Amino acid sequence: MTDTVLFDLYIFSFAAILGYQTISQVPQLLHTPLMSATNAISGVSLIGSLVAAGSNYNHVSTILGFVAIVCATINVVGGFLITDRILKMFKNNKKT
């Protein structure tokens, strides 16, 4: 294994552990704003994947860009559906 790959694995592991610890410490009251923020981040990654797929560097970048588009789209749509469902739980259904 080269030093670059080992360093990249170290950074990935550190980011995964840090992300898990950060998300697990969020109180339930803040889950809806947090979902909205992650939807925005997923939207940015969707734009980046569109650029990667449309750049026509080679076939691999186009295929990987398409896979990234599909994954980011699923993430954005799922995030909005979950956020909408959470917000509906807090609406008052009684008509006064």
C-alpha positions in Angstrom: 0.0 0.0 0.0 1.3 3.4 -0.9 1.5 6.2 1.6 -1.2 8.2 -0.2 -3.7 5.4 -0.1 -2.9 4.8 3.6 -3.3 8.5 4.3 -6.6 8.6 2.4 -7.9 5.6 4.4 -6.9 7.3 7.7 -8.8 10.5 6.7 -11.8 8.5 5.7 -11.9 6.5 8.9 -11.4 9.7 11.0 -14.2 11.5 9.1 -16.6 8.5 9.6 -15.9 8.2 13.3 -16.2 12.0 13.8 -19.5 12.1 11.7 -21.0 9.3 13.7 -20.1 10.9 17.0 -21.5 14.2 15.9 -24.8 12.9 14.6 -25.4 10.6 17.7 -25.0 13.6 20.0 -27.7 15.7 18.3 -30.9 16.2 20.4 -34.2 15.2 18.9 -35.3 18.8 18.7 -32.6 19.6 16.1 -33.1 16.6 13.8 -35.4 18.5 11.3 -32.9 21.5 10.8 -30.1 19.0 10.5 -32.0 17.1 7.8 -32.5 20.3 6.0 -28.7 21.1 6.1 -27.8 17.6 4.9 -30.3 18.0 2.0 -28.5 21.2 1.0 -25.1 19.4 1.1 -26.6 16.6 -1.0 -27.8 19.2 -3.5 -24.2 20.5 -3.8 -22.9 17.0 -4.4 -25.7 16.5 -7.0 -24.4 19.6 -8.9 -20.8 18.3 -8.7 -21.8 14.9 -10.0 -23.6 16.5 -12.9 -20.4 18.4 -13.8 -18.4 15.2 -13.5 -20.8 13.2 -15.7 -21.0 15.9 -18.3 -17.3 16.6 -18.6 -16.6 13.8 -21.1 -13.0 13.2 -19.9 -13.4 9.4 -20.5 -16.0 6.7 -20.1 -15.1 5.9 -16.5 -15.7 9.5 -15.3 -19.1 9.6 -17.2 -20.2 6.3 -15.6 -19.1 7.3 -12.1 -20.7 10.7 -12.6 -24.0 9.0 -13.5 -23.8 6.7 -10.5 -23.1 9.8 -8.3 -26.1 11.5 -9.8 -28.4 8.6 -9.0 -27.1 8.3 -5.4 -27.3 12.0 -4.7 -30.8 12.2 -6.2 -32.0 9.4 -4.0 -30.4 11.1 -1.0 -32.0 14.5 -1.8 -35.5 13.1 -2.5 -35.4 10.8 0.5 -34.2 13.6 2.8 -37.0 15.9 1.7 -39.6 13.1 2.2 -38.4 12.4 5.7 -38.2 16.1 6.6 -41.8 16.6 5.3 -43.0 13.6 7.3 -41.3 15.0 10.5 -42.9 18.4 10.0 -46.3 16.9 9.5 -46.0 15.2 12.9 -45.8 18.7 14.5 -48.8 20.2 12.7 -52.0 20.6 14.7 -54.8 18.7 13.0 -57.6 20.3 15.2 -59.6 23.0 13.6 -60.6 25.7 16.2 
